[in-house]
Amino acid sequence: MFFPWVPTANLGARAWMPRSGSIRVDPQRGFTLLETMIVLLIMGVAMGAASVSALGDSQMRTLRQDAQRLAGLFVTAQAEARAGGARIAWRSGARGFAFERLPRPLVLPARVAARSARVRDERFAADTPLRPRAWLSEGPVSVDIQPDGDLVFDGDWVHGPLDVTLSAGGRTVRISRSGNGRYKVRP
């Protein structure tokens, strides 16, 4: 409500009193139903766009799941190599990957070495965490390892930085190992 204030006739009071008969009512208070519905519509569209972008691309999501699973398995392989004393190699292909226990290098005399059979790499059993697995991603997955070379886990406690890049369907995810042995998955 609006009250215009005017001085009183009594000079001794020196107060201000509202003027009678001039009350003006402001016709609009708050929002109209139409304005409220427009705001709710805009919020609904924004929330829908945010949820679609949060869920994202299913191929990217599965490639990221592959990378997170692989980072955890890298930690497991490193712990297994330290505990067992054997070197473990990671091999990858377009359809999957596997960890293999490498044979220990033996120094044999020349005559014995010539007659002995070559020791093969040993794959892990199907009931172990390091068993051969297929990629979750649809289609072939290509792998790039930096620095170049095979990825071998051994009993050493300190390793250099490493980047393993997984690519499938035009999407790329990178697994990075820092110098202290921690792995991070980056889109």
N, C-alpha and C positions, 0 to 999 in steps of 0.2 A: 504494500500500500504506500501511497505517496502523501505526505503531509507537508504542505507549504507552511512555513513558520512565519508568524508576524508578531511585532511587538504589541504588548497589551496597552490598554488605555490608561491604566493606573501606572503613573510614573514611579511610584514608590516600590512597586513590585519588581520592576525592571526584569521581568521574565518574558520569555517567549512562549506563546501559546499557539496551538494549531488553529488555522483558519477554518471556520465551520462552513459546510456546504461546498467545499472545493476538493472533496476526496476523489482522486483519480485512481481507478483500478487498472493495473497493468494486465492486459488480456493474455499474455503468454508467460507461463511459468513452467520450466522444464522442457522436455523434448516431446515432440508429437510422436504418434505411433509410427508414422511413415519414416521419420528420421531414425527411430530406434530400429526398425526393420532393415533399413539400408545399412546401418552400422553392423548389425548382426550378420547380414549377408556378406559384407566385406570381410568380417572376421572369419566366417565359415570358409570363404574362398581362400583366404590366407592360410588357415589351418590345414585345409586340404592340400594346398601346394607344398606346405612344409612337411606333411606326412609322406607325400609321394617322394619328395627329395630325400627324406630321411631313410625311407625304405630302399630307395635307389634301384639300381640296376641289379638284377639277380645274378648276372654273370660276374659282375664286379664283386658282389657279396660272396659268391662261392670261391672266387679266386683269393679273396682276402681270408676266407676260412681255411683254404689250403695253406696260405702263408702262415697263419697263426698256428695251425696244427704242426707245420714243418718247423717253426721256431721252437715249439715245445719239444719236438722230437730231437732237434739239434742239441738241446740242453740234456736230454736223456742219453743221447749217444755220447756226449762228452763225459757225463758221469759214469756211464758204463765203461768207457775206455780208461778212465782213471782207476776205477775199481778193479777191472779185470786185467789191466796191463796190456791189452791187445789194441792194436789200431783198428779203427772202424771207418770204412769209406762209405760215402753216400753216392749212390748212382741214380740218375734220373733219366727218364725217357718221356716220350710224348704222351703216353697213357698212364704213367705212374712212376713210383720211385721205390728204392730199396736200400737198406743198410746192409753192409757186408763186413764181417770180421776178417781182417787181413791176416795172413800167416806171419808169424814172427820170422824175421830174417835169421837164417842159420848159416854159420860159417862151417863148411865141411871141407875135408880134404878133397882134392880133385878126383881121385878114384871113386870115392863114396858119392860125391855129387853127380858124377856121370852115370852111376847106376841107380840113383834114387829117383823116385817119381816126383814130379812137381806137385807141390801142395796147392790145393785149390782154395779160393776164397770161400768162406762159409757164410751162407745166408742165415738170418735169424729165423727161429721157428715161428709158426703161425700164431702161437699163443703169447708172444712177447710184444712189448710196445714197439720194437724196432722191426716188426715184420714188414714184408713188402706190401705196398698199398697203391691203390689207384687214385688218381686225382679226382677231387669232387667236381671240378670245373668240367663243363661240357666242351668237347672238342680237345684237340691236342694242346698241351702246355709246353712252351719253350722256356728253357732255363739258361740264364747267363750268370756266370760266377766271376766276380772281380775280387781280388786279383785272379787272373787266369790260372787254371789248373784244377786238379781233383780236390774235392772237399774231403779231408781225412781228419778224423778226431783221434787224438792220442792222449797219453798221460800227462802232457804238459799243462801247467796251470795258467800260463799266460799265452795268449794268442793275439795275433795282429787283427786289425779291422777286416771285415769281410762284408761284401754285398752280394746277395743272391736275388736276382730279378726274375720273377715269374711273369710270363706274358701269355695271354689267351684271348682270342677274339678281339684284338685291338686294345685290350685293357692290360695294365701293368701294375704289379705290386712288388715292393722291394723289402727284403729282410736284411737288416743291417746288424752286424755284430760289432760292438765297440771293443776297445782294447781290454776292457775289464771282463769281457765274456758275456755281456748282456745283449739280448736280441730285441730289436724293435721292428714292428711291421709298419711300413709306410705305404700309403696308397700312391 
